[in-house]
Structure formats: C-alpha cells, structure tokens
Amino acid sequence: MPEFGANGAVTGGLREPPRDYAGYEKPKIRRVILACFLCGIAASISVALVAGLGAFAFSTVMAVLDMQPPQFEQASGLMAGMLVAVMMAAFNWYLFFIVLPVTWLVLGLSLGRFPHRGIARAAPYYRWGVIWGAVLVGGTTGTVGFMMQPSAGAGALVTGLLIGATAGLVCAGLFRLIVRPAKQIAQVQADVF
C-alpha cells in the first residue's frame, strides 16, 4: 500500500518504481497523408462516375420502358431536383479547386485520424466514409435544390445523399487499401512488447 506525504506525494510503499516514459515515442503509421491525397482525388472522380452511371442507368430504364426521359426545361418538382443533383455531381470536377481541399480536410480529420487512434476494424472506416460522402454531396445538391423549390430540394437532397454515400464507400475502401491499418497497428503492438 502506498504511503502519502505532504500535498499527496507518494513517499513509499510502492511495489515497483514508477516508470519513466521520457524515451517513449508515439508509433508512426505510414501512408496516411498519401491515402488522404489520393482518396480526395478519387472522391471527386467517383462522385462524377457514380452520377454518370446513375444517369445512364435511368435513361436505359426509360428507353426499355418506352418512356420519354424528362428534359430539364420540362421537369418540375422532385424530378427537377434529381436532375440538378445528377448534373451537379457529374460535373463536380469543374470546381476541383474547392472540392479537393474540402475533401482533403474532411478525410484528414476523420479517416486519417483512425489509424493513429488504433482503429483497425473496417466498419468505422466504411461508416464514416459513407457519412461524410453523403453529407458533402447531399448537402451541396440539397442546398441548390431548395433554392429552386422545396420539392426539388427534396429530390436533390435524396439523390445527392445516395451518390455521396456510394462514392464515400469507394473512398473508404481505397483508404483502407493504401494504409492497411490492421496490419500496421498489429506491427506497432508487436513491437511494443
């Protein structure tokens, strides 16, 4: 049992001497900055690809059902919002000077911190990739849609959420592929002992 002296200082009775952590260095996780950089670029490309594939699938289904796809000038309400969201997402790389820094910041402050915290499971990476993808794309498209009219905003928001969530899933998978957090964290834990 420890003995305490003045002001609560331990004076004796310890079984082992206190450890000195002065030489301890935080383990270094490699390739996180590279992964954030590449995932930011891949996010912009994957959002455009998902939107383009979605537009292609929609027009193919409309052609198979022998229906005329809606033109933007004739669309109103929910369909107009969906078209705005798909167009904005498909051409988001035009604003790369805004999209890339925001994506790098979000990736660095969310997925980029997980390996340093010792998170090795795949679920948190995919979950937060989907959440942030949906928030960034859905928030942008929803805002523009709500400026048109409320029903268009609802269509743009839902479509943007779906596109962003799919692109976030792709980016989280790419991040895990580059960083390989489970392998690096296991190496760090093995080196400690």
VOROMAR-559561 format. One line per field, with one value per residue: residue number from 1; residue in one letter; chain; x, y, z of N, C-alpha, C in turn. Coordinates in Angstrom, 1 decimal. Layout:
# VOROMAR-559561
k <- c(NUM;...)
r <- c(A;...)
c <- c(A;...)
n.c1 <- c(X;...)
n.c2 <- c(Y;...)
n.c3 <- c(Z;...)
ca.c1 <- c(X;...)
ca.c2 <- c(Y;...)
ca.c3 <- c(Z;...)
c.c1 <- c(X;...)
c.c2 <- c(Y;...)
c.c3 <- c(Z;...)
***
This chain:
# VOROMAR-559561
k <- c(1;2;3;4;5;6;7;8;9;10;11;12;13;14;15;16;17;18;19;20;21;22;23;24;25;26;27;28;29;30;31;32;33;34;35;36;37;38;39;40;41;42;43;44;45;46;47;48;49;50;51;52;53;54;55;56;57;58;59;60;61;62;63;64;65;66;67;68;69;70;71;72;73;74;75;76;77;78;79;80;81;82;83;84;85;86;87;88;89;90;91;92;93;94;95;96;97;98;99;100;101;102;103;104;105;106;107;108;109;110;111;112;113;114;115;116;117;118;119;120;121;122;123;124;125;126;127;128;129;130;131;132;133;134;135;136;137;138;139;140;141;142;143;144;145;146;147;148;149;150;151;152;153;154;155;156;157;158;159;160;161;162;163;164;165;166;167;168;169;170;171;172;173;174;175;176;177;178;179;180;181;182;183;184;185;186;187;188;189;190;191;192;193)
r <- c(M;P;E;F;G;A;N;G;A;V;T;G;G;L;R;E;P;P;R;D;Y;A;G;Y;E;K;P;K;I;R;R;V;I;L;A;C;F;L;C;G;I;A;A;S;I;S;V;A;L;V;A;G;L;G;A;F;A;F;S;T;V;M;A;V;L;D;M;Q;P;P;Q;F;E;Q;A;S;G;L;M;A;G;M;L;V;A;V;M;M;A;A;F;N;W;Y;L;F;F;I;V;L;P;V;T;W;L;V;L;G;L;S;L;G;R;F;P;H;R;G;I;A;R;A;A;P;Y;Y;R;W;G;V;I;W;G;A;V;L;V;G;G;T;T;G;T;V;G;F;M;M;Q;P;S;A;G;A;G;A;L;V;T;G;L;L;I;G;A;T;A;G;L;V;C;A;G;L;F;R;L;I;V;R;P;A;K;Q;I;A;Q;V;Q;A;D;V;F)
c <- c(A;A;A;A;A;A;A;A;A;A;A;A;A;A;A;A;A;A;A;A;A;A;A;A;A;A;A;A;A;A;A;A;A;A;A;A;A;A;A;A;A;A;A;A;A;A;A;A;A;A;A;A;A;A;A;A;A;A;A;A;A;A;A;A;A;A;A;A;A;A;A;A;A;A;A;A;A;A;A;A;A;A;A;A;A;A;A;A;A;A;A;A;A;A;A;A;A;A;A;A;A;A;A;A;A;A;A;A;A;A;A;A;A;A;A;A;A;A;A;A;A;A;A;A;A;A;A;A;A;A;A;A;A;A;A;A;A;A;A;A;A;A;A;A;A;A;A;A;A;A;A;A;A;A;A;A;A;A;A;A;A;A;A;A;A;A;A;A;A;A;A;A;A;A;A;A;A;A;A;A;A;A;A;A;A;A;A;A;A;A;A;A;A)
n.c1 <- c(0.9;0.6;2.3;1.5;2.7;3.3;1.0;-0.1;1.9;3.5;5.3;6.4;6.3;5.6;5.4;6.8;9.1;8.2;7.4;9.5;8.6;10.0;11.5;9.7;8.2;5.6;4.0;4.6;2.4;2.3;1.8;-0.6;-1.1;-0.6;-2.7;-4.9;-4.6;-4.8;-7.3;-8.9;-8.8;-9.8;-12.3;-13.6;-13.6;-15.0;-17.5;-18.4;-18.4;-20.2;-22.5;-22.7;-23.0;-25.4;-27.2;-27.0;-28.0;-30.7;-31.6;-31.5;-33.3;-35.6;-35.7;-36.1;-38.6;-40.0;-40.5;-40.4;-37.5;-37.4;-36.9;-34.7;-35.8;-38.5;-39.0;-40.2;-40.5;-39.9;-38.5;-37.0;-35.3;-33.8;-32.6;-31.0;-29.3;-27.9;-26.6;-25.0;-23.4;-22.2;-20.6;-18.8;-16.1;-15.4;-15.2;-12.8;-10.9;-12.2;-13.5;-11.5;-9.7;-11.6;-12.4;-10.0;-9.5;-11.7;-11.2;-8.7;-9.3;-11.1;-11.1;-8.4;-7.4;-8.1;-6.2;-4.2;-5.4;-5.7;-7.6;-8.6;-10.5;-12.8;-15.3;-15.7;-14.3;-15.6;-18.2;-17.9;-16.8;-19.0;-20.9;-19.6;-19.3;-22.0;-22.9;-21.3;-21.9;-24.7;-25.5;-24.6;-25.9;-28.6;-28.9;-28.7;-31.0;-33.1;-33.0;-34.3;-37.0;-39.1;-39.9;-38.1;-35.8;-36.0;-35.8;-33.2;-31.7;-32.0;-31.1;-28.5;-27.5;-27.5;-25.7;-23.3;-23.0;-22.4;-20.0;-18.4;-18.2;-16.6;-14.3;-13.5;-12.9;-10.6;-8.9;-8.4;-7.2;-4.8;-3.6;-3.7;-4.6;-5.0;-2.9;-0.7;-1.2;-1.1;1.6;2.8;1.8;3.0;5.7;5.9;5.9)
n.c2 <- c(-1.2;2.2;5.0;8.2;11.5;15.0;17.2;15.1;13.6;10.6;8.8;6.3;2.7;1.6;-1.1;-1.4;0.7;3.9;4.2;5.4;7.4;8.9;8.3;7.2;7.0;8.0;5.6;5.4;5.7;4.8;6.2;7.6;10.3;10.2;8.5;10.1;12.2;10.8;9.7;11.9;12.9;10.7;10.7;12.9;12.0;9.6;10.4;11.8;9.6;7.9;9.4;9.7;7.1;6.5;8.3;7.2;4.6;5.3;6.5;4.3;2.5;4.0;4.0;1.3;0.9;2.3;5.0;8.5;10.2;12.7;16.1;18.8;21.3;20.9;19.5;19.4;20.0;17.1;15.6;17.5;18.3;15.9;15.7;18.0;17.4;15.2;16.3;18.2;16.6;15.0;16.9;17.9;18.0;20.2;22.2;21.7;23.1;23.9;21.6;19.6;20.6;20.7;18.1;16.8;18.0;17.0;14.2;14.0;14.8;12.9;10.0;9.9;10.1;7.8;5.5;6.3;6.4;3.7;2.2;-0.5;-2.1;-2.6;-1.6;1.1;2.8;2.5;3.3;6.0;7.0;6.7;8.4;11.0;11.3;11.3;13.6;15.7;15.7;15.4;17.6;19.8;19.5;19.4;21.9;23.6;22.6;23.2;26.0;26.3;25.1;23.7;21.0;20.2;20.5;18.4;16.2;16.6;16.5;13.8;12.3;13.3;12.4;9.7;9.4;10.5;8.8;6.4;7.0;7.7;5.2;3.9;5.5;5.0;2.3;2.5;4.0;2.2;0.2;1.5;2.4;0.2;-0.4;-2.4;-4.2;-2.5;-1.5;-3.9;-4.5;-2.4;-2.9;-5.3;-4.6;-3.1;-4.9)
n.c3 <- c(0.0;-0.9;0.7;1.7;1.6;2.4;0.8;-0.8;-2.0;-3.1;-0.8;-0.2;-0.1;-2.5;-4.8;-7.2;-8.9;-10.2;-13.7;-16.3;-18.9;-20.6;-22.9;-24.6;-27.8;-29.9;-31.9;-35.4;-38.0;-41.3;-44.6;-44.5;-45.2;-47.9;-48.6;-47.9;-49.8;-52.3;-52.0;-51.9;-54.5;-55.8;-54.7;-55.9;-58.6;-58.4;-57.5;-59.8;-61.6;-60.4;-60.6;-63.4;-64.2;-62.9;-64.2;-66.8;-66.3;-65.6;-67.9;-69.6;-68.5;-68.8;-71.6;-72.1;-71.0;-72.8;-72.5;-72.6;-71.5;-69.0;-69.9;-68.8;-68.9;-68.9;-66.6;-63.3;-59.8;-57.8;-59.7;-61.1;-59.1;-58.8;-61.3;-61.2;-59.1;-60.1;-62.4;-61.1;-59.5;-61.5;-62.8;-60.9;-60.8;-62.2;-60.4;-59.0;-57.5;-55.2;-54.3;-53.9;-51.8;-49.6;-49.4;-48.8;-46.3;-44.8;-45.0;-43.8;-41.2;-40.3;-41.4;-41.6;-39.0;-37.7;-37.9;-36.2;-33.8;-33.3;-34.5;-36.1;-37.3;-40.0;-40.2;-39.0;-40.7;-43.2;-42.4;-41.7;-44.0;-45.7;-44.4;-44.5;-47.2;-48.0;-46.6;-47.7;-50.5;-50.6;-49.1;-50.6;-53.1;-52.2;-51.0;-53.3;-54.6;-52.8;-53.1;-55.5;-55.3;-52.7;-53.2;-55.2;-53.9;-52.0;-53.8;-54.9;-52.6;-51.6;-53.8;-54.0;-51.5;-51.9;-54.1;-52.9;-50.7;-51.9;-53.3;-51.1;-49.9;-51.7;-51.5;-48.8;-48.9;-50.7;-49.1;-46.9;-48.4;-49.1;-46.7;-45.0;-42.2;-40.2;-40.4;-40.0;-37.4;-35.9;-36.3;-34.9;-32.3;-31.8;-31.8;-29.5;-27.3)
ca.c1 <- c(0.0;1.5;2.3;1.4;3.3;2.7;0.4;-0.4;3.0;3.8;6.7;7.0;5.3;5.3;6.0;7.7;9.4;7.4;8.0;9.9;8.1;10.6;12.1;8.7;7.8;4.3;4.3;4.3;1.6;2.7;0.9;-1.9;-1.1;-0.7;-4.1;-5.9;-4.4;-5.3;-8.7;-9.6;-8.9;-10.7;-13.7;-14.2;-13.8;-16.0;-18.8;-18.7;-18.7;-21.5;-23.6;-22.8;-23.6;-26.8;-27.9;-27.0;-29.0;-32.0;-32.1;-31.7;-34.6;-36.7;-35.8;-36.6;-40.0;-40.5;-40.9;-39.5;-36.9;-37.7;-35.9;-34.6;-36.7;-39.9;-39.1;-40.6;-40.6;-38.9;-37.7;-36.1;-34.2;-33.0;-31.7;-30.0;-28.3;-27.1;-25.8;-24.0;-22.4;-21.4;-19.6;-18.2;-14.7;-15.1;-14.9;-11.9;-10.2;-13.0;-13.9;-10.4;-9.3;-12.6;-12.4;-8.7;-9.6;-12.6;-10.6;-7.6;-9.8;-11.9;-10.5;-6.9;-7.0;-8.4;-5.1;-3.4;-6.2;-5.6;-8.8;-8.2;-11.7;-13.2;-16.6;-15.7;-13.8;-16.7;-19.3;-17.6;-16.7;-20.4;-21.5;-19.1;-19.6;-23.4;-23.0;-20.8;-22.6;-26.1;-25.6;-24.4;-27.0;-29.8;-28.9;-29.1;-32.3;-34.0;-33.1;-35.2;-38.3;-38.9;-39.9;-36.9;-34.8;-36.1;-35.2;-31.8;-31.1;-32.0;-30.2;-27.1;-27.1;-27.2;-24.4;-22.2;-22.7;-21.7;-18.6;-17.7;-17.9;-15.4;-13.1;-13.1;-12.2;-9.3;-8.1;-8.0;-6.3;-3.5;-3.0;-3.7;-4.5;-5.0;-1.5;0.3;-1.4;-0.6;3.1;3.1;1.6;4.0;7.0;5.9;6.2)
ca.c2 <- c(0.0;3.4;5.9;9.6;12.6;16.3;17.5;13.9;13.0;9.3;8.7;4.9;1.6;1.1;-2.4;-1.2;2.1;4.5;4.1;6.6;7.4;10.0;7.8;6.6;7.7;7.5;4.8;6.1;5.0;5.3;6.3;8.3;11.5;9.7;7.9;11.2;12.9;10.0;9.5;13.2;12.9;9.6;11.1;13.7;11.2;8.6;11.1;12.0;8.3;7.3;10.2;9.4;5.7;6.6;8.9;6.2;3.5;5.9;6.7;3.0;2.0;4.8;3.6;-0.1;1.0;3.1;6.3;9.7;10.7;14.1;17.1;19.7;22.5;20.4;18.8;20.2;19.3;16.1;15.1;18.6;18.2;14.8;16.1;19.0;16.7;14.3;17.2;18.8;15.6;14.6;17.9;18.5;18.2;21.6;23.1;21.0;24.0;24.0;20.3;18.8;21.0;20.4;16.7;16.5;18.4;16.1;12.9;14.1;15.0;11.8;8.7;10.0;10.0;6.5;4.6;6.8;6.0;2.3;1.6;-1.4;-2.7;-2.0;-0.9;2.6;3.4;2.5;4.0;7.4;7.3;6.9;9.5;12.2;11.4;11.7;15.0;16.7;15.7;15.7;19.0;20.7;19.4;19.8;23.4;24.2;22.2;24.0;27.3;26.3;25.0;22.6;19.6;20.0;20.3;17.0;15.2;16.8;16.0;12.3;11.9;13.7;11.5;8.3;9.5;10.7;7.6;5.4;7.5;7.6;3.8;3.6;6.2;4.3;1.1;2.9;4.4;1.0;-0.5;2.1;2.5;-1.1;-0.1;-3.6;-4.7;-1.5;-1.5;-5.1;-4.4;-1.5;-3.6;-6.4;-4.0;-2.6;-5.9)
ca.c3 <- c(0.0;-0.9;1.8;1.2;2.5;2.2;-0.5;-1.5;-2.8;-2.6;-0.2;-0.1;-0.1;-3.8;-5.1;-8.3;-9.1;-11.3;-15.0;-17.0;-20.2;-21.4;-24.2;-25.4;-28.9;-30.4;-33.1;-36.7;-39.0;-42.6;-45.8;-44.2;-46.0;-49.3;-48.8;-47.9;-51.0;-53.4;-51.8;-52.2;-55.9;-56.1;-54.3;-57.0;-59.8;-58.1;-57.5;-61.2;-62.2;-59.9;-61.2;-64.8;-64.3;-62.5;-65.3;-67.9;-65.9;-65.6;-69.3;-70.2;-68.0;-69.5;-73.0;-72.1;-70.7;-73.9;-72.0;-72.9;-70.3;-68.8;-70.2;-67.7;-69.0;-68.7;-65.3;-62.2;-58.5;-57.4;-60.9;-61.4;-58.1;-59.1;-62.4;-60.7;-58.3;-61.0;-63.1;-60.2;-59.1;-62.7;-63.2;-59.7;-61.0;-62.7;-59.2;-58.2;-56.6;-54.0;-53.9;-53.4;-50.4;-48.6;-49.3;-48.1;-44.9;-44.2;-44.9;-42.8;-39.8;-40.0;-41.7;-41.4;-37.6;-37.2;-37.6;-35.1;-32.6;-33.1;-35.0;-37.2;-37.9;-41.3;-40.1;-38.8;-41.9;-44.2;-41.9;-41.7;-45.4;-46.3;-43.8;-45.0;-48.6;-48.1;-46.1;-48.6;-51.8;-50.4;-48.6;-51.7;-54.0;-51.5;-50.9;-54.6;-54.9;-52.0;-53.6;-56.6;-54.6;-51.7;-53.7;-55.9;-52.8;-51.5;-54.8;-55.0;-51.3;-51.6;-54.9;-53.6;-50.4;-52.5;-54.8;-52.0;-49.9;-52.8;-53.5;-49.8;-49.7;-52.6;-50.9;-47.6;-49.3;-51.2;-47.9;-46.2;-49.2;-49.1;-45.4;-44.3;-40.7;-39.3;-40.5;-39.3;-35.9;-35.4;-36.2;-33.8;-31.0;-31.6;-31.5;-28.1;-26.4)
c.c1 <- c(0.9;1.3;2.3;2.0;2.6;2.2;0.1;0.7;3.2;5.2;7.2;5.9;4.9;6.0;7.0;7.9;8.5;8.2;8.4;9.5;8.8;11.1;11.0;8.3;6.5;4.6;3.8;3.5;1.9;1.6;-0.4;-2.1;-1.3;-2.2;-5.1;-5.8;-5.0;-6.8;-9.5;-9.8;-9.9;-12.1;-14.3;-14.5;-14.9;-17.4;-19.3;-19.1;-20.0;-22.7;-23.8;-23.4;-25.1;-27.7;-28.0;-28.1;-30.4;-32.5;-32.3;-33.0;-35.8;-36.8;-36.4;-38.1;-40.7;-41.2;-39.9;-38.8;-37.2;-36.6;-35.8;-35.5;-38.1;-40.1;-39.5;-40.7;-39.5;-38.0;-36.6;-34.9;-33.3;-32.1;-30.6;-28.9;-27.3;-26.1;-24.7;-22.9;-21.6;-20.4;-19.0;-16.7;-14.4;-14.7;-13.8;-11.1;-10.9;-13.2;-12.7;-9.9;-10.3;-12.5;-11.1;-8.9;-10.5;-11.9;-9.5;-8.1;-10.7;-11.2;-9.0;-6.5;-7.3;-7.2;-4.3;-4.1;-6.2;-6.9;-8.4;-9.4;-12.1;-14.5;-16.6;-15.2;-14.9;-17.9;-19.1;-17.3;-18.1;-21.0;-20.9;-19.3;-21.1;-23.6;-22.5;-21.5;-24.0;-26.4;-25.5;-25.6;-28.4;-30.0;-29.3;-30.5;-33.3;-34.1;-34.1;-36.7;-38.2;-39.0;-38.7;-35.7;-34.8;-35.5;-33.7;-31.1;-30.9;-31.0;-28.7;-26.6;-26.7;-25.9;-23.2;-21.9;-22.0;-20.2;-17.8;-17.4;-16.6;-14.1;-12.6;-12.4;-10.8;-8.4;-7.6;-7.0;-4.9;-2.8;-2.8;-3.6;-4.3;-3.5;-0.5;0.1;-1.0;0.9;3.5;2.9;2.6;5.4;7.0;6.3;7.5)
c.c2 <- c(1.2;4.3;7.3;10.5;13.9;16.5;16.3;13.2;11.6;9.2;7.3;3.9;1.1;-0.2;-2.2;0.3;2.6;4.4;5.4;6.5;8.5;9.5;7.2;7.6;7.1;6.7;5.5;5.2;5.6;5.4;7.0;9.5;11.2;9.2;9.1;12.0;12.1;9.8;10.8;13.3;11.9;9.9;11.9;12.9;10.2;9.2;11.3;10.7;7.8;8.1;9.9;8.0;5.7;7.2;7.9;5.1;4.1;6.0;5.3;2.4;2.7;4.3;2.2;0.0;1.9;4.4;7.4;10.2;12.2;15.0;18.1;20.8;22.1;19.8;19.8;19.3;18.3;15.7;16.2;18.6;17.1;15.1;17.1;18.3;15.8;15.2;17.8;17.8;15.1;15.6;18.6;18.7;19.5;22.5;22.4;21.8;24.2;22.6;19.5;19.3;20.6;18.9;16.2;16.8;17.4;14.7;13.0;14.2;13.8;10.5;8.8;9.9;8.6;5.6;5.0;6.5;4.5;1.6;0.8;-2.1;-2.0;-1.2;0.6;3.3;3.6;3.4;5.5;7.9;7.6;8.1;10.8;12.4;11.9;13.2;16.0;16.8;16.1;17.1;20.0;20.7;19.8;21.3;24.1;23.8;23.0;25.5;27.4;26.2;23.8;21.2;19.2;19.8;18.9;16.0;15.4;16.3;14.5;11.8;12.1;12.8;10.2;8.4;9.6;9.5;6.5;5.8;7.4;6.1;3.4;4.3;5.5;3.0;1.4;3.3;3.2;0.2;0.1;2.1;1.1;-1.0;-1.3;-4.1;-3.8;-1.5;-2.7;-5.1;-3.5;-2.2;-4.7;-5.8;-3.5;-3.6;-6.6)
c.c3 <- c(0.0;0.3;1.2;2.2;2.3;0.8;-1.4;-2.3;-2.2;-2.1;-0.1;-0.1;-1.5;-4.1;-6.2;-8.5;-10.2;-12.6;-15.6;-18.5;-21.1;-22.7;-25.1;-26.6;-29.4;-31.7;-34.4;-37.6;-40.4;-43.6;-45.6;-45.1;-47.5;-49.5;-48.8;-49.3;-52.2;-53.2;-52.1;-53.7;-56.4;-55.8;-55.4;-58.2;-59.6;-58.0;-58.9;-61.9;-61.7;-60.5;-62.6;-65.0;-63.9;-63.6;-66.5;-67.6;-66.0;-67.0;-70.0;-69.7;-68.6;-71.0;-73.1;-71.9;-71.8;-73.4;-72.4;-71.6;-70.2;-69.2;-69.0;-67.7;-68.7;-67.3;-64.3;-60.9;-58.2;-58.5;-61.2;-60.4;-58.4;-60.2;-62.0;-60.0;-59.2;-61.8;-62.3;-59.8;-60.3;-63.1;-62.0;-59.9;-61.7;-61.6;-58.3;-57.2;-55.3;-53.4;-53.3;-52.0;-49.3;-48.4;-48.5;-46.6;-44.2;-44.0;-43.8;-41.4;-39.4;-40.2;-41.4;-40.0;-37.0;-37.0;-36.4;-33.7;-32.4;-33.6;-36.2;-37.9;-39.1;-41.1;-39.9;-40.0;-43.0;-43.7;-42.1;-43.2;-46.1;-45.7;-44.4;-46.5;-48.8;-47.7;-47.1;-49.9;-51.6;-49.9;-49.7;-52.6;-53.4;-51.3;-52.2;-54.9;-54.1;-52.4;-54.8;-56.0;-53.7;-52.2;-54.5;-55.0;-52.2;-52.5;-54.9;-53.7;-51.3;-52.6;-54.5;-52.5;-51.0;-53.3;-53.9;-51.1;-50.7;-53.0;-52.2;-49.5;-50.5;-52.0;-49.6;-47.9;-49.9;-50.1;-47.2;-47.0;-49.2;-47.8;-44.7;-42.8;-39.9;-39.3;-39.8;-37.8;-35.3;-35.3;-35.0;-32.4;-30.8;-31.3;-30.1;-27.1;-26.8)
***
